[in-house]
């Protein structure tokens, strides 16, 4: 016996490394159905933004340091969102909400700045012009993410 109530013990067996408080004794509904696609898109953006920022910082940082650092920040946000959306539990849910909200605020702020002060962004970031270089997915993705998170928040009963 691990000291975890019987109802929660099975949840920790299904998700090794998770504590009973992380799983709340239920399966991670965020990583099922459309949530899998959302997580996959976040994963692709995490890889794309990381590769882009890494290349830009390594090869031409002096040309546009602010833009390239913002690309790195976007990469970190996408990584955190990907991991937290894929994990079960209340803590991962809260981290997801913070990461996806940060992404939305970042896309809007950088999008506005890159349009109204184009000289500050001589090179594009993932979030420049609201993600125009990525088909505006960076603007749509956090909205869809927040809707998904709201529909799949912990403790919400399924009917």
N, C-alpha and C positions, 0 to 999 in steps of 0.2 A: 504494500500500500504506500502510495506516495504522499499521502496527506491531502490530496486533491479530492474533492467530492466526486462520487461516482459519475455524475453527469458531465463533469468537466474533464475527467481522466481520459475519456475516449477522444475528446477534442485535442488534447495534447499529444495523444498517440498519432492522430491524423496529421498534426503539424509539429514535427519534432523541433525542439528549441523554443516553442511558444509556451508561455505560462498560461495557467487557467484564466487569469485576468485578461490576457491578450486575445484569447479565442472566445471568451464569453460563452463557451460551451456550444457554439454553433459554427457551421461551415461558413467560409468566407464568400458571401454572396457577391462581393464586388468583382471577383475573378471568374465569374461564370457568364455565359451568354455574351451579350454585347460588351460586357466588362472585359472580356478577353481581348476583343478587338481594340478597345480603348487602351489597354495595357500594352498591346503590341505596337500601336501607333506611338505611344509615349516612348517605348523602347527604341523605335526607329529614330525618333527625334532626339533621344538621348545620345545615340550613336552619331547621328549626323551633326548635331550641335557640338559634341565633344571633338569630333574629327576636325570640323571647321575651325573651332576656336584654337585647338592645338596647333594646327597648321598656320593659322594667321599669327598667333603669338610667337611661334618658333621662327617664322620666316620674314614677317614684315610688321612687327609690333610697333615700330617707330612711326609708321605711316598713319595709324589711327588707333592709338592705345585705348581710348574710351570705347570705341566700337568693338574692339577685339576682347576687351575685358567683359563687356556686356554679353558677348557671345559665350564666354566662359561661364558667366553667371547663369545664362539661359541653360547651358548644358547641365550645370549642377541642379538646377530646378527640375529639369526633365528627368534626371537620374533619380532624384529623391521622389518625384511623383511616380515614376515607374515602379520603384521598389515598394513604396508604401501602398500603392493601389493593389499590388499583387499579394501583399501580406494580409492575414486575417487580424481581426481584433480592433478594439476601440482606439488604442494608441496609434496604430497604423492608419486608421480612419482619420484621426485628428491631424496627423502629419500630412496625409493626402489633401485634406481641405486647405491647410496652410500652403502647401506647395502649389496646388492648382490655383488658389486665389492669388498667390505671389506671381504666378505665371500670367494671369489675366491682367493684373495691375501693371506688370512689366511690359506686356505687349502693348497695352494702351498708352503707357507713359512713353516708352521708346518710340512707338508708332507716331505719337503726336510730336515729340521732339525731333524725330528724323524728318518729318514733313515741314515743321515750322522753323527749324534751325538746321537745315541740311548741311551747313558748313561744319557743324559739330560731329557729323557722321559722314566723313569722306569715303568710308567703306561701309557696306551694309552689314547688319547683324541679322541674326535669326528673326528678331522682332522688329526690324526696321520696316517702316511703312506698313505696320500691322501684319508683318509676315508675307508681304507681297511676293518675295522671292521663293516662298514655299507654298504658293497658291492660297494664301490667307489661312492655312491650316493652323498656324500658331494663334490666330485670333479665335477660331471656331473651337479648337480643341479644349481650352479651359472651360468654355461655356458648356460643352457637352460633358466634360469631366465633372463640373459642379452639379449638373442635373443628375448625372449617374450617382454621384455621392449622396445627393439628397434623397434619391429614391432607394438607396441601399445603405442608409445609415444604421448603425448598431441599435438594436432594440426595436426597430420598426417591424411591426407584425406583417406577415405575408398572408394575403387572403387569396 
